[in-house]
């Protein structure tokens, strides 16, 4: 074993409580950073999931809507015009609004996104259980798995949705025909009904709607060649008037609050990492300051600077590594007991990025103390100043 | 044979527009198997002189030879390597690595010199046993008394069989009984193992165990005496006689290559 490793391990072993306590601090920082990342992922997914999983490559908006789904209106003529362009395989109108599913036992109603789709066309999600919607099945619904889980419903069951129609609430029973994967939109789980049903159920100033081909918010476009996204987007905007066509990523990045929310969480994560950097750097700096006479003595008896620096760096890496492992395990453990409707998603890529960031900030924060160790003069051992 | 030779070493520090001569033209030699006490009042330049003898501080002028090699001419890396192998240290305080046991503290020198093998480890145990610490081998410094800590430091300073052992006030924090034990142990080992030793002390009661006493006053060599001489002069520097060339322990030609 090298002298540096020997010194580092002995100091950790003989000061186990102190080092474990600091590993615990790093574990808590790791937990915080992983949770912010998971919250970012959860909220992000809650906003973009449906659009991200959309079974089409492009989304068409009304050109004056500035990619705002709520203010966009796409009528049948536009959808038909889009369908007629060469290279387009299918177009489906999609309407968005929100309703609630009343729950018994005094619980608050369960808010869901009500998404109207054209059965068999882009926009209708694939089901993991049961059947897709049929064109004339006005009282049928596909629910996403979170709705099925929270409301404890399965294929064949009936749910009742509550929607404001004028000044009153109306209740609409819908039979579950299929269950789809998680398809959140606007931070809510989603239920999918035929576009005419959507037009009838969606909250309105007055009871009405339910026409066969209502005006919807956007159109989902499936291309014959999915690799022609950019070219087709341009072509559609050139050939069809009053539409703005974008890819799915641009679509979900423009959902209300998505970018602001994500940049807020990124800022929080950056600050958490910065705090981690300062805490780790501060701990090792204080420890180095306490050890100055001992470091001076070690150098006076002939310990090379390289050994002093390597011993300090080994400690920093080991303590950080232990903290990160413990923090990650706690985070994974806590994630297992989270209810499914809480927007926390531990996504491997963002989790790994967070973990690697903390593993890097440990040594980075400790560099100041290592540099300080290197500058300690052996004369300190003799009580002399340089 | 001469183990250490200081030739007219001077150390000055700038102070304002002028300078302070912390060590002023000091010369002496120490033979193998000889332990010398460096005495003098506070601020007389003892510790600065020891720092220069150790190669930790470069003299403003003058030369230092250890085992015939000119320490003052070495570049820093070579000097650090030379120090590790040829010079043993004990300090006034903060002597031991707090998280290593007594045995591990001694073995650290073996590790630093690449001699951490079975023979080296056995030698470390023997040395600590010789110093009466056979029951305390696996004890951390904080669980050792001050005297025991200094004995561990002495063992560490001798484990690599250095040419020169430097002890900076090794008894400063000890009571008289333990101080005597430590100095006696140091003197015995220096004599038995034919090392050269320099012990800085302000305690004149301990000088009976050394071979010569070098007194410094205001950075200069004031007197070199034998413990058998009349030591009253050491407490009254004004009455000191001039230092004879014989008292220096050598002539410069003896060791200069």
Boltz contact constraints between the chains, C-beta under 6 A:
constraints:
  - contact:
      token1: [A, 3]
      token2: [B, 111]
      max_distance: 6.0
  - contact:
      token1: [A, 10]
      token2: [B, 99]
      max_distance: 6.0
  - contact:
      token1: [A, 10]
      token2: [B, 100]
      max_distance: 6.0
  - contact:
      token1: [A, 11]
      token2: [B, 99]
      max_distance: 6.0
  - contact:
      token1: [A, 14]
      token2: [B, 99]
      max_distance: 6.0
  - contact:
      token1: [A, 293]
      token2: [B, 94]
      max_distance: 6.0
  - contact:
      token1: [A, 294]
      token2: [B, 94]
      max_distance: 6.0
  - contact:
      token1: [A, 297]
      token2: [B, 94]
      max_distance: 6.0
  - contact:
      token1: [A, 300]
      token2: [B, 89]
      max_distance: 6.0
  - contact:
      token1: [A, 301]
      token2: [B, 89]
      max_distance: 6.0
  - contact:
      token1: [A, 302]
      token2: [B, 83]
      max_distance: 6.0
  - contact:
      token1: [A, 302]
      token2: [B, 84]
      max_distance: 6.0
  - contact:
      token1: [A, 302]
      token2: [B, 112]
      max_distance: 6.0
  - contact:
      token1: [A, 378]
      token2: [B, 56]
      max_distance: 6.0
  - contact:
      token1: [A, 379]
      token2: [B, 51]
      max_distance: 6.0
  - contact:
      token1: [A, 379]
      token2: [B, 56]
      max_distance: 6.0
  - contact:
      token1: [A, 381]
      token2: [B, 91]
      max_distance: 6.0
  - contact:
      token1: [A, 382]
      token2: [B, 47]
      max_distance: 6.0
  - contact:
      token1: [A, 382]
      token2: [B, 51]
      max_distance: 6.0
  - contact:
      token1: [A, 382]
      token2: [B, 168]
      max_distance: 6.0
  - contact:
      token1: [A, 384]
      token2: [B, 51]
      max_distance: 6.0
